[in-house]
Structure formats: C-alpha cells, structure tokens
C-alpha cells in the first residue's frame, strides 16, 4: 500500500448533488480492464483508493451489487459513477475523474489486462496482471469467489 497524503481532496458528481472528500487517499491510481468495468463506465475503471472519506448527498446515491464480492455506486440524479467497493474488506475506490487529481500520479497496476480491448492502451508503464493472476492473489490471502 502506498502512503496516503495528508491533504484532503474534494470531488463531486457531474451535477454536484454528491460531494466526496477523501482525507487519506493513496498516491496512485488503480486501473481495471474487466468486462464488468467496461460495461459500467464505457472502457477501463480508474480508481482512487482512500482510507478515510466523507460523503455529502447520500440521499442521491444508488448502490448496485454487481457480484457476490462487489458493489458499485452512482448518483441517482445525473448517473455519474462514484465508487467500487470490495465487500469482503470494505475497501473502496472512488472514480479518479470525480477529483482534480494532482499531476504525476502513477498507476499502481492494471488488472484484468486479458480482458482489455485492443482499441486503447495507456501510455504510462505499470504492472499488469491478468484476471486469473489477480484472482489467484486474492485466493492466496483467503478470499473466495463462489
């Protein structure tokens, strides 16, 4: 895990009904190329992980349980995607595009690269893991996906 910053970062959905302040975000972006993320956002998912956050406008948030281990949230007014939550741990990553992310933020890794379409590539070099590799890592630390 990369050490978080001590400067709060404020973000919001397209209409502004949901405001998110992250107070301890990780200094890297998670990228996921899985088919579910592609359907959810149109291409890859870029997430900013935070250990501490505040959310305003919770009455405008809808949550969809997309699998046995994950839920995804969106603004019920404008439809902006807000976060991905890994249910076994409660870890949450917020869509990086909600925030004015500081320049130079590196990509932590790209996962499910075996599901990435060939019509795009990210220029920044970063570790790449296939779906089976990332599932094996999770299972190795005790997660199950039945």
C-alpha positions in Angstrom: 0.0 0.0 0.0 1.3 3.5 -0.9 1.2 6.0 1.9 -1.7 8.4 1.7 -1.4 12.2 1.6 -2.5 14.5 4.4 -4.2 17.0 2.1 -7.9 16.5 1.6 -9.1 16.1 -2.0 -12.6 17.2 -2.9 -14.6 15.8 -5.7 -18.2 15.6 -6.9 -20.5 14.0 -9.5 -21.5 15.7 -12.7 -24.5 17.6 -11.2 -22.8 18.3 -7.8 -25.5 16.5 -5.8 -22.9 14.1 -4.4 -19.8 15.6 -2.9 -16.9 13.4 -1.7 -13.9 14.5 0.3 -11.0 12.0 0.7 -8.7 12.8 3.6 -6.2 9.9 3.2 -6.0 8.9 -0.4 -3.3 6.7 -1.9 -0.8 8.3 -4.2 -1.6 6.0 -7.1 -4.4 5.1 -9.5 -5.9 1.6 -9.8 -6.9 0.5 -13.3 -9.2 -2.3 -14.1 -10.0 -3.6 -17.6 -12.5 -6.3 -16.7 -15.7 -6.7 -18.8 -17.8 -5.5 -15.9 -15.9 -2.3 -15.5 -16.0 -1.8 -19.3 -19.8 -2.1 -19.3 -20.1 0.1 -16.2 -18.0 3.0 -17.5 -17.5 2.5 -21.2 -13.8 1.5 -21.0 -11.5 0.9 -18.1 -12.0 1.9 -14.5 -9.6 4.3 -12.9 -10.0 4.3 -9.1 -8.5 6.4 -6.3 -8.3 4.4 -3.0 -9.0 6.2 0.2 -8.8 5.0 3.8 -10.8 8.0 5.1 -13.5 9.9 3.4 -16.7 12.0 3.9 -19.7 11.9 1.6 -22.4 14.5 1.3 -25.6 14.0 -0.7 -26.1 10.3 0.4 -29.8 10.6 -0.4 -28.8 10.9 -4.1 -26.7 7.7 -4.1 -27.9 4.4 -5.5 -25.9 1.2 -4.9 -25.8 -1.8 -7.2 -24.5 -5.1 -6.0 -22.7 -6.2 -9.2 -21.4 -9.5 -7.9 -21.1 -11.5 -4.7 -18.0 -9.6 -3.8 -18.6 -6.0 -5.1 -20.9 -3.1 -5.2 -20.9 0.0 -7.4 -22.5 3.3 -6.6 -23.8 6.1 -8.8 -25.6 9.4 -8.4 -29.3 8.8 -8.9 -29.8 12.4 -10.3 -27.1 12.6 -13.0 -25.9 9.0 -13.3 -22.2 9.7 -12.5 -20.4 6.6 -11.3 -19.0 7.2 -7.8 -17.2 4.2 -6.4 -16.4 0.5 -6.4 -16.5 -1.3 -3.0 -14.9 -4.7 -2.4 -17.3 -6.3 0.0 -15.1 -8.8 1.8 -12.8 -6.0 3.1 -14.9 -2.9 2.7 -12.1 -1.2 0.7 -13.5 1.5 -1.6 -12.0 3.2 -4.6 -13.6 6.3 -6.0 -13.6 7.2 -9.7 -10.5 9.3 -10.2 -12.4 11.6 -12.6 -14.5 12.9 -9.7 -11.4 14.8 -8.4 -8.7 17.1 -9.6 -6.0 14.5 -9.1 -2.5 16.0 -8.5 -0.2 15.9 -11.5 2.2 13.0 -11.7 0.0 10.4 -10.0 1.3 7.0 -11.1 -0.7 4.0 -12.0 -0.4 1.3 -9.2 -1.3 -1.5 -11.6 -3.6 -2.6 -14.3 -5.7 -5.7 -13.6 -7.7 -8.0 -15.9 -5.4 -7.0 -18.8 -6.5 -10.2 -20.6 -10.0 -8.6 -21.0 -8.8 -5.3 -22.2 -10.0 -4.4 -25.8 -7.3 -3.7 -28.4 -8.7 -0.3 -29.3 -6.9 1.5 -26.4 -3.6 1.4 -24.5 -2.4 3.5 -21.5 0.9 5.2 -22.2 2.2 5.0 -18.6 4.2 1.9 -17.8 2.8 -0.1 -14.9 2.5 -3.6 -13.6 -0.1 -5.7 -15.5 -2.0 -8.7 -14.2 -4.4 -11.0 -15.9 -7.8 -12.0 -14.4 -6.5 -15.4 -13.3 -3.4 -13.8 -11.7 -5.4 -11.3 -9.7 -8.0 -13.9 -8.6 -5.1 -16.2 -7.5 -3.6 -13.4 -5.4 -6.9 -12.8 -3.7 -7.4 -16.5 -3.1 -3.9 -16.9 -1.7 -4.8 -14.5 1.1 -8.1 -16.2 1.8 -10.8 -14.7 -0.4 -13.3 -17.0 -2.1 -15.4 -16.2 -5.1 -18.1 -18.9 -5.1 
